Amino acid sequence: AERLAEELAVWLGDAMQVLEFPERDVLPYERLAPAPDTLRDRLLVLSALRDGRPAVVVACGLAIAQRTLSPTEAGESLHRLHAGGGLDVEAFLRDLTGMGYAIEAVVQEPGQAGRRGGIVDVFPPTAELPVRIELMGSGIESLRLFDPNTQRSVRTIDEMTIGPSRELLISRAEMAPLRALDLKACTGAARERFEDELSLLKAGDVPQGIDFYVPFLASATLLDHLPADAHVVIDEESDIAEALQ
């Protein structure tokens, strides 16, 4: 898939954007977070499809099989900010937490957010730089992109769209599958850990290692995000079928 995406980019040039939708490199049942660049690239593709930008999307069979945000979840969770607009800071920070952002004292990595008085910093995974939201009361005085290494402003922007930082929204996840889990066969320590995590999930909280539950609770695949007039090309169908099997 990577090779095909590179070849298509050369052949198409500026005529069409070519995006690769990678597979998460974490094996099932591994309690590891996906690589940040993998998560970023997957969210970038969903963002491009949501915005209706013309593109060729290349994905291997496993990348498509792995579940992700639904189009409804991705769209309804967006925050569109613009200078001169209003912002309920407390509600905004709660939403960011539910969208997977870690609240930190200093924002340096994608998926982090922080607040210092009348300033809120957010680093969306789909953005090249984090944004600094300067507030005057409940109004947005300015939006500035800043360098996460030096924390210095780079330039002022008029607007910014902030979306989820992971492929699962706890507040919108269907929790019914959790109630069907049978933990009797687990060891005592494993069962206790699962029970603690499931209690947090059912309460709408985010347990440590939430990425473990994304394949279980996410409700859609890349195909759900395609527009109605999209052309789907299956290359090496037998190989894809074998990989999926």
FINU-506881 format. One record per residue (C-alpha): residue number from 1; residue in one letter; chain; x, y, z. Coordinates in nm, 4 decimals, padded with zeros to 6 digits. Layout:
% residues N
 num residu chaine       c1       c2       c3
 NUM      A      A        X        Y        Z
...
END
This chain:
% residues 245
 num residu chaine       c1       c2       c3
   1      A      A  00.0000  00.0000  00.0000
   2      E      A  00.2850  00.2399  00.0824
   3      R      A  00.4561  00.1653 -00.2467
   4      L      A  00.1343  00.2098 -00.4445
   5      A      A  00.0626  00.5414 -00.2720
   6      E      A  00.4126  00.6672 -00.3569
   7      E      A  00.3772  00.5613 -00.7211
   8      L      A  00.0348  00.7222 -00.7563
   9      A      A  00.1641  01.0469 -00.6078
  10      V      A  00.4373  01.0577 -00.8728
  11      W      A  00.2027  00.9776 -01.1592
  12      L      A -00.0759  01.2155 -01.0517
  13      G      A  00.1496  01.5031 -00.9438
  14      D      A -00.0586  01.8052 -00.8468
  15      A      A -00.3701  01.6753 -01.0200
  16      M      A -00.4948  01.4830 -00.7163
  17      Q      A -00.3963  01.4459 -00.3529
  18      V      A -00.2876  01.0930 -00.2590
  19      L      A -00.3398  00.9853  00.1025
  20      E      A -00.2445  00.6599  00.2687
  21      F      A -00.4755  00.5182  00.5358
  22      P      A -00.2358  00.3033  00.7399
  23      E      A -00.3169  00.0107  00.9642
  24      R      A -00.2622  00.0429  01.3366
  25      D      A  00.0596 -00.1434  01.4096
  26      V      A -00.0576 -00.2807  01.7448
  27      L      A -00.1575 -00.6460  01.7444
  28      P      A -00.4947 -00.7528  01.8887
  29      Y      A -00.4841 -00.7869  02.2674
  30      E      A -00.1615 -00.5869  02.2972
  31      R      A -00.1958 -00.3110  02.5544
  32      L      A  00.0029 -00.0604  02.3528
  33      A      A -00.0932  00.2728  02.2022
  34      P      A -00.0642  00.3033  01.8229
  35      A      A  00.2254  00.5072  01.6885
  36      P      A  00.1348  00.8797  01.6928
  37      D      A  00.2091  00.9236  01.3218
  38      T      A -00.0142  00.6268  01.2346
  39      L      A -00.3028  00.7716  01.4333
  40      R      A -00.2421  01.1146  01.2784
  41      D      A -00.2483  00.9763  00.9235
  42      R      A -00.5694  00.7814  00.9861
  43      L      A -00.7419  01.0886  01.1309
  44      L      A -00.6112  01.3053  00.8446
  45      V      A -00.7792  01.0778  00.5896
  46      L      A -01.1094  01.0892  00.7790
  47      S      A -01.0805  01.4681  00.7948
  48      A      A -01.0145  01.4966  00.4204
  49      L      A -01.3152  01.2782  00.3380
  50      R      A -01.5363  01.4721  00.5792
  51      D      A -01.4382  01.8025  00.4164
  52      G      A -01.5046  01.6631  00.0689
  53      R      A -01.1503  01.7255 -00.0543
  54      P      A -01.0791  01.5325 -00.3776
  55      A      A -00.8292  01.2587 -00.3026
  56      V      A -00.7098  00.9096 -00.3824
  57      V      A -00.6982  00.7059 -00.0624
  58      V      A -00.4800  00.3956 -00.0535
  59      A      A -00.5296  00.1382  00.2208
  60      C      A -00.4395 -00.2236  00.2763
  61      G      A -00.7126 -00.4704  00.3689
  62      L      A -00.6206 -00.4749  00.7369
  63      A      A -00.6327 -00.0947  00.7618
  64      I      A -00.9892 -00.0988  00.6319
  65      A      A -01.0875 -00.3862  00.8603
  66      Q      A -00.9762 -00.1968  01.1714
  67      R      A -01.2631  00.0038  01.3126
  68      T      A -01.2598  00.3769  01.3625
  69      L      A -01.4839  00.6748  01.4362
  70      S      A -01.8164  00.6878  01.2545
  71      P      A -01.8816  00.9855  01.0247
  72      T      A -02.1450  01.1114  01.2688
  73      E      A -01.9066  01.0932  01.5645
  74      A      A -01.6290  01.2627  01.3705
  75      G      A -01.8550  01.5431  01.2480
  76      E      A -02.0487  01.6161  01.5651
  77      S      A -01.7364  01.6298  01.7821
  78      L      A -01.5722  01.9116  01.5850
  79      H      A -01.5054  02.2482  01.7439
  80      R      A -01.4714  02.5334  01.4951
  81      L      A -01.3040  02.8300  01.6609
  82      H      A -01.2577  03.1779  01.5156
  83      A      A -01.1154  03.5002  01.6451
  84      G      A -01.3903  03.7190  01.7849
  85      G      A -01.6141  03.4228  01.8636
  86      G      A -01.7227  03.2932  02.2017
  87      L      A -01.6026  02.9917  02.4000
  88      D      A -01.7256  02.8204  02.7161
  89      V      A -01.3827  02.7199  02.8454
  90      E      A -01.4936  02.4660  03.1057
  91      A      A -01.7242  02.2869  02.8616
  92      F      A -01.4542  02.3014  02.5936
  93      L      A -01.1965  02.1373  02.8201
  94      R      A -01.4456  01.8647  02.9184
  95      D      A -01.5116  01.7980  02.5512
  96      L      A -01.1387  01.7805  02.4780
  97      T      A -01.0953  01.5203  02.7515
  98      G      A -01.3795  01.3152  02.6039
  99      M      A -01.2193  01.3494  02.2592
 100      G      A -00.9016  01.1883  02.3882
 101      Y      A -00.6859  01.4903  02.4705
 102      A      A -00.4529  01.4664  02.7685
 103      I      A -00.4596  01.7803  02.9846
 104      E      A -00.0993  01.8820  03.0507
 105      A      A  00.0795  02.1786  03.2053
 106      V      A  00.2797  02.2314  02.8844
 107      V      A  00.1488  02.1284  02.5420
 108      Q      A  00.4275  01.9738  02.3335
 109      E      A  00.2818  01.6651  02.1637
 110      P      A -00.0223  01.5990  01.9401
 111      G      A -00.3237  01.5009  02.1460
 112      Q      A -00.2405  01.7329  02.4361
 113      A      A -00.4239  02.0376  02.5707
 114      G      A -00.3666  02.2728  02.8624
 115      R      A -00.4918  02.5879  03.0287
 116      R      A -00.3096  02.8737  03.1960
 117      G      A -00.5465  03.1436  03.3118
 118      G      A -00.6988  03.3042  03.0042
 119      I      A -00.4962  03.0928  02.7605
 120      V      A -00.5862  02.7474  02.6293
 121      D      A -00.3350  02.5493  02.4219
 122      V      A -00.4471  02.2583  02.2010
 123      F      A -00.2451  02.0346  01.9682
 124      P      A -00.4816  01.8479  01.7305
 125      P      A -00.3172  01.5369  01.5794
 126      T      A -00.4175  01.6538  01.2310
 127      A      A -00.2428  01.9928  01.2689
 128      E      A  00.1217  02.0690  01.2002
 129      L      A  00.1406  02.3073  01.4962
 130      P      A -00.0590  02.3552  01.8159
 131      V      A -00.2906  02.6525  01.8580
 132      R      A -00.2930  02.9020  02.1449
 133      I      A -00.6395  03.0386  02.2213
 134      E      A -00.6156  03.3758  02.3966
 135      L      A -00.9360  03.4643  02.5788
 136      M      A -01.0875  03.7835  02.7059
 137      G      A -01.3597  03.6659  02.9382
 138      S      A -01.5666  03.4209  02.7327
 139      G      A -01.4545  03.5677  02.4000
 140      I      A -01.1696  03.4523  02.1768
 141      E      A -00.9319  03.7463  02.1427
 142      S      A -00.6852  03.5699  01.9115
 143      L      A -00.5715  03.2343  01.7745
 144      R      A -00.1992  03.1798  01.7361
 145      L      A -00.0015  02.8830  01.6094
 146      F      A  00.3059  02.8239  01.8229
 147      D      A  00.6226  02.6170  01.8213
 148      P      A  00.5817  02.3304  02.0728
 149      N      A  00.9566  02.3256  02.1398
 150      T      A  01.0074  02.6928  02.2180
 151      Q      A  00.6432  02.7722  02.3086
 152      R      A  00.6782  03.0907  02.1010
 153      S      A  00.4084  03.2150  01.8642
 154      V      A  00.4637  03.1483  01.4941
 155      R      A  00.1736  03.3349  01.3360
 156      T      A -00.1824  03.4498  01.3944
 157      I      A -00.4698  03.2659  01.2259
 158      D      A -00.8363  03.3564  01.1842
 159      E      A -00.9919  03.0158  01.2546
 160      M      A -00.9115  02.6618  01.3610
 161      T      A -01.1037  02.3337  01.3539
 162      I      A -01.0301  02.0941  01.6384
 163      G      A -01.1371  01.7318  01.6092
 164      P      A -01.0869  01.4097  01.8059
 165      S      A -00.7393  01.2934  01.9029
 166      R      A -00.8218  00.9214  01.8909
 167      E      A -01.0534  00.6816  01.7101
 168      L      A -01.2955  00.6331  01.9976
 169      L      A -01.5240  00.8815  02.1725
 170      I      A -01.6220  00.7470  02.5135
 171      S      A -01.9264  00.9722  02.5373
 172      R      A -02.0705  00.8262  02.2149
 173      A      A -01.9503  00.4661  02.2302
 174      E      A -02.2073  00.1888  02.2373
 175      M      A -02.1468  00.0213  02.5730
 176      A      A -02.3788 -00.2762  02.5198
 177      P      A -02.0908 -00.5072  02.4126
 178      L      A -01.9251 -00.4492  02.7488
 179      R      A -02.2211 -00.5951  02.9348
 180      A      A -02.1901 -00.9139  02.7315
 181      L      A -01.8310 -00.9843  02.8341
 182      D      A -01.7757 -01.3019  03.0337
 183      L      A -01.4704 -01.2608  03.2556
 184      K      A -01.5021 -01.5889  03.4472
 185      A      A -01.2149 -01.7518  03.2579
 186      C      A -00.9719 -01.4678  03.3361
 187      T      A -00.7123 -01.4916  03.6089
 188      G      A -00.7889 -01.2970  03.9249
 189      A      A -00.5548 -01.0080  03.8436
 190      A      A -00.6744 -00.9815  03.4830
 191      R      A -01.0402 -00.9978  03.5852
 192      E      A -00.9893 -00.7262  03.8465
 193      R      A -00.8172 -00.5012  03.5928
 194      F      A -01.0938 -00.5536  03.3363
 195      E      A -01.3649 -00.4867  03.5936
 196      D      A -01.1981 -00.1631  03.7032
 197      E      A -01.1580 -00.0447  03.3434
 198      L      A -01.5110 -00.1430  03.2437
 199      S      A -01.6524  00.0447  03.5410
 200      L      A -01.4696  00.3575  03.4299
 201      L      A -01.5856  00.3168  03.0704
 202      K      A -01.9482  00.2689  03.1693
 203      A      A -01.9243  00.5844  03.3821
 204      G      A -01.7900  00.7791  03.0840
 205      D      A -01.4387  00.8046  03.2217
 206      V      A -01.1173  00.7212  03.0351
 207      P      A -00.9073  00.4397  03.1817
 208      Q      A -00.5348  00.4183  03.1230
 209      G      A -00.4689  00.2166  02.8076
 210      I      A -00.7971  00.3165  02.6416
 211      D      A -00.6537  00.2269  02.2977
 212      F      A -00.6964 -00.1406  02.3925
 213      Y      A -01.0744 -00.0935  02.3650
 214      V      A -01.0848  00.0958  02.0346
 215      P      A -01.1250 -00.2189  01.8163
 216      F      A -01.3975 -00.3412  02.0507
 217      L      A -01.6095 -00.0253  02.0838
 218      A      A -01.5467  00.1741  01.7646
 219      S      A -01.8389  00.1412  01.5277
 220      A      A -01.7255  00.2154  01.1711
 221      T      A -01.4592  00.1526  00.9078
 222      L      A -01.2998  00.3704  00.6418
 223      L      A -01.5639  00.2568  00.3933
 224      D      A -01.8360  00.4295  00.5968
 225      H      A -01.6616  00.7623  00.5331
 226      L      A -01.6569  00.7360  00.1540
 227      P      A -01.8884  00.9681 -00.0416
 228      A      A -02.1713  00.8095 -00.2370
 229      D      A -01.9962  00.8659 -00.5715
 230      A      A -01.6584  00.7244 -00.4628
 231      H      A -01.4856  00.4715 -00.6885
 232      V      A -01.3518  00.1675 -00.5039
 233      V      A -01.0703 -00.0274 -00.6694
 234      I      A -00.9661 -00.3638 -00.5235
 235      D      A -00.6111 -00.4593 -00.6179
 236      E      A -00.4968 -00.8217 -00.5718
 237      E      A -00.8328 -00.9327 -00.4367
 238      S      A -00.7194 -01.2838 -00.3445
 239      D      A -00.4271 -01.1503 -00.1403
 240      I      A -00.6552 -00.9104  00.0452
 241      A      A -00.9056 -01.1875  00.1172
 242      E      A -00.6284 -01.4086  00.2537
 243      A      A -00.4947 -01.1310  00.4780
 244      L      A -00.8410 -01.0563  00.6157
 245      Q      A -00.9113 -01.4224  00.6771
END
